[in-house]
């Protein structure tokens, strides 16, 4: 279940610091450089050129250094709350730039005529308005700049109200503008905080959703594997690893349909372990299970080609299926199976047939007719097996049947 995650306060502060740095890196620095260019143009023919260029160059170098400093900070540190110096550096630079503009107003007071002087004051005031867009993410930084520039200039003009005719008006204007920007910065800072927190919450939810999606994919794969394992277990005999009757039914119809279309021969062998009940009575059922497993391994080795299979039909009864196998090959396979089982030399002291475990085999070979079902073939193979068991066991009986279709 997805839910709205609550973001820690330090994460919000860190994100706001990053926004402040990214905004100050180019936009903030560029604003101050453009402001310096505007002031230089307004005072070019009034102030000493060398002094003006020296001040402008020094201010430009300071801003370029600050931009490089921010780039380095962004590249090397993303968890800004772990570096208190980041906030201190932002506050210090805001104070320095604000005081630079206040110093410019104080210095130019002795050189500029009234109209040019108030033009410079207006340019600096406009810079404060523009900077709210790039510096308000962290409100204390912007407030530091406002106090160091607009508030300080208003105090200077108020202290020298009688030096110029419009100083009182400028003082009131700057005071009103400062109050407006302080109020506006509070509103904008809150909006930034809400935006940042919402963005972080959505990022966290996206991460949770991605994690949940990945977890569901993994769970689906596990369920698919489980289904495959269950399906395999439903068609495989647990003891021997051979197919069970359900497993035979799943493949035999397709195999017989192919043989019917091509009119190719097929061989079915029905197999029974001789005197297996007496073996279990003598050695115990666990030992009997081991015997069945060893016999199954031999049957698996004989049915490795495509379409062939061995199956346990129940107890000690097995069947083998061989597509595209005719009379001669069927007889050879039956004899090979019988001799390999006897060659295992599994001791069976109570057997009435041999000293070792043996099997009896019934072999049916035919070209299946379209209307013939597998159960008919299996029944005929069982009849051949019965013949093997009643004529001495440890042998195979081979028949080639003409089968009638079931009504």
SULFEN-V800154 format. One line per field, one symbol per residue. ss: DSSP state (@ for helix, = for strand, . for the rest). burial: 1 if it has 24 or more other C-alpha atoms within 12 Angstrom, else 0. Layout:
BEGIN
ss=???
burial=???
END
This chain:
BEGIN
ss=........@@@@@@@@@@@@@@@@@@@@@@@@@@@@@@@@@@@.....@@@@@@@@@@@@@@@@@@@@@@@@@@@@...@@@.@@@@@@@@@@@@@@@@@@@@@@@@@.....@@@@@@@@@@@@@@@@@@@@@@...@@@@@@@@@@@@@@@@@@@@@.......@@@@@@@@@@@@@@@@@@@@@@@@@@@@@@@@@@@@@@@@@@@@@@@@@@@@@@@@@@@@@@@@@@@@@=......=.@@@@@@@@@@@@@@@@@@..=========..@@@@@@@@.@@@@@@@@@@@@@@@@@@......======..=======...@@@@@@@@@@@@@@@@@...=........=..=========......@@@@@@@@@@@@@@@@@.....=====.......
burial=00000000001111111111111111111111111110110110001000010011001100100110110011000101000001101110111111111111110110010001111111111111111111111111111111111111111111000000001001101110110011001101100110011001100000000000000000000000000000000011101111111011001100110011000111111111111100110000000100111111111101100011111110111111111111100110111011111100010100101001111111111111100111011101111111111000111111111010000
END
